[in-house]
């Protein structure tokens, strides 16, 4: 996802639990962040793509997490991670208390499926929720 944003000419501030993956993104033009809280300080739209809701919990609310320091303006957190609907609802409520909008948008099929199925010029969105 970050590489697609870079290829489209967007600025990307990146942090990764893996130093090697972060280094590769920096080589592709992303700006390195020191921590998730550094990402939150430098970006208005934050994307998460993690392996579980437990990892999301740590990245968002851990000691160096997105919400470890007060936000410097409105933020949107798009969570592309695999997790439970109840965790997503809890995360949305907690993010709102910090002045952020939490969007649950899990990726189906992972990176390989995304690369194989969706050409760079396409945009794909799947939305669900209660009607108002």
N, C-alpha and C positions, 0 to 999 in steps of 0.2 A: 504494500500500500504506500509506504513511504517513497519507494522508487517511482511509482506512478505519479505521485504528487510532484516529485522533483522533475520528472520527464516533462510534466505539463508546465514547468516554469515556476512552481511554487517554492517558497522558502520553507524548509523543514528543520525543526529543532528536534533532535533525536536523543533518546537515552535507551539503553538496552542492558539487561542483566548480563549479557554476553559481550565482553570487550571486543571479541573478534567480529561479531555482527555489527556493533557500533562502528568499529573502524571501517568496515566495508561501506556503511552508509555515509560516513564522512568522506570517504574517497569518491563517492557518487555525488557529493555536493551538499550534504546535510550539515547542519551546525550541531556540535556536540553539547549536550547538557550534562551537568555534573550529577544530577539526581532527578527523580520525578518532580520534586518541588521546584527545581530549576526549570523544568519544562513548563510547569504551570505559571511560573513567573514570566516566561518569554513567549507563550503561545496563547491564543484565544480559543482555538479548536484543538482538542487533545484527543488522540486516538489510542486506544488500548487494544492489544491483540495478545491475550495471555491464555495460559492453559487451563485455568480453573478460577472459580470465584474466590478461592482462598488466596491465590496469587494476586488477583485484582484487589482484594482487601488490603494486602500488604503494600502494594504499589500506590494505592489511593490514600490509605489512612495510616500507613506505617510511619516510623520516625522521620524518614526522608520523603514521605509520600506527597502526592499532589496537594493534599489539604493540610500538610504539616505547618504551613505558614498561611497567614491571611492572603486571599486572592487579591490581585491588583486590578480587578475589573471583572466584568462578566465573562464566564467561561462556559464552553460546551464540551462535555466529555462524551465521546462516542466509544462505547465499549463493544468491540468486535469479538470478545472472548467467549469461550465456552463456559457456561455456568447455568445456574438454576434461575427460573423466573422469580422465585421468592427473593433470592439474593439481589437480582436486578432491581426489584421494587425497593428493597431496603437501601441499596446504593443510591437510587434516585432520590429518596427522601433525605438521606444523609448529605448528598451533594447539594440539594436545594437549601439546606441549612447553612451552607457555605456560599450561597449565591450562585451556584453553578447548575446548569441543566445537564442531566445524565440521560443519554440516549442508549438504550439497549439494542444493539444491532449485530447479533452473532453472525459470524462468517460460516457459510455452509461449504464443506468440502476442503477447507484449508487452502494453503498457498498454491499447491500444484493444481488443484481444480480451478482456482481463480485464473492462473496463467493460461491454462489450456482452454477454458471456456469463454473468457471475456477478453476480446481484443482491447487494446489500450484506448481506442476511440469511443468505447461504449461506457455507459454509466448504468449501473444496475442497482435497484433499490427494492427491498421487500419490507413492508411495514405492516404492523399488526397492533391492535390495541382496542380499548373500549371506545365506542362512539360517544360523542358528547351531545 
